[in-house]
Amino acid sequence: MSKYQYSELEQQINNVLAHQDKELSEIQPPSIGTVETRISGSEELLKKIGYAEQLEELQLRKSLSSIQSPTQVMIVPTWENLCLEAEKSVGSGNSLESLFTPDELKTNEIAVRQLNEEYNNLNRLDKYDIAISASAGILGAAVDILLVGIPQTTPEGLKGGTLANYIRDQFDKKFPKDEMDKLASDKRSKVPYDGQDNRHTVEYVEGLSAYYHRLLSLGHDPLLGLIFGVADILNGSMTTIDKTGKIVSQVIDEYADRKESDIFAAIAKQIIHFKSDITTSMGLPAPLMSLFNLLQFGDIGDENQTIAEIVQGMYYEGYDFIHFCTLSIPVMIVEVVIRIGYAVKRIKEGNSIKQSIPFSTNHAKHPKLGTMLFIGHSAATAINAGKVYFTKNPMSINYPQWLAFSKYSYQQLKWVIMTKPSAREAYVEGNLNEELQSIFISTDDMFDDISKDYIVVMDI
């Protein structure tokens, strides 16, 4: 009994193969050497007793007869008839493995196992791949610890590490305070969701103030604002998640003149408002930071704060969009170092530059790149977790690094559990099908060679 479940066609093929195997085993080939010896002995005997001329005449007639004989007909049965004949001879439940000897089955199993291992080797990291990944992760974490630092409020403003101060200074140069103040007072930047307290609200928003209104309002989120902010501008509304996690959407009559009816005008106003707020003392929050107001659970630290309260405190202390951009640099370093290292190694292994360009993490195109990025970001994230643990300061959290780690963890988990097994199976089947195709070609050539002296007729 076979352990495999065959389709109807596969079962028919098994039956036919079993039938052909049985017929081949029953054929007893004659001993050609004995026959030829007897023929030669008879010819010699006939020549000795004076029948040499008659023997030559007989061989000549036989030769002429073979030349003049009509071409024989080869009848090829239909597949249906062949299947019926096979079932009559060997039955209908034949398994493919029954056609092989135990040694042949063992050899086949070893061949399949070798193909699986061959595919695994394509995706298995060597010591250089691991070194590149780990080094990139450590380098990114070192930049985060030594150059980004932890933002703190000082008499000169918000200050952090050398890199953090440089990036904040560049933002200040790009968006000078005088110009931003003038832009903020311009009607073009006025939006209906920019209520800074509850004086004009219809429904009370817990925590709405000059300090927190950008964190609570979804329109101020650098990502969500492109959806909720534009929608609020079109509807003349304000959508918020207050400090207690309550979602509130309301129309403020005092801000009715700030709405737009054209979507392109609304998008333009949204971008202008982003620009006017980016370098303010309580600037734009980090992307998706507003959603943390929904996480009204946890018992963290000496004050037993919820996750939402922790994030609100981080924003108040200066964990804003500019700091998010600064924290993204160590993450970018991990990406760039791993991708460049991967490309250089691929080129040295003999691959073309086009094949080595590491833009895609598709394992079919770049077998090891996704795993290397996962290792690199895992190392950087682990170090950042240690930094948070020892400093006991949530401001130490590298938010972009944890986002990258989450992304590559999902991709790696999906690859290992879902994609890799099916891809490995396709690789093995592809190699086996190539060998099977060569057998089909060889069989066709053999049939053409055998049937060249026959008239081939298909049985109907």
Summary of the structure (lengths in Angstrom):
residues: 460
radius of gyration: 40.0
end to end distance: 34.1
largest distance: 137.8
contacts: 1318
relative contact order: 0.10
helix: 67%
strand: 7%
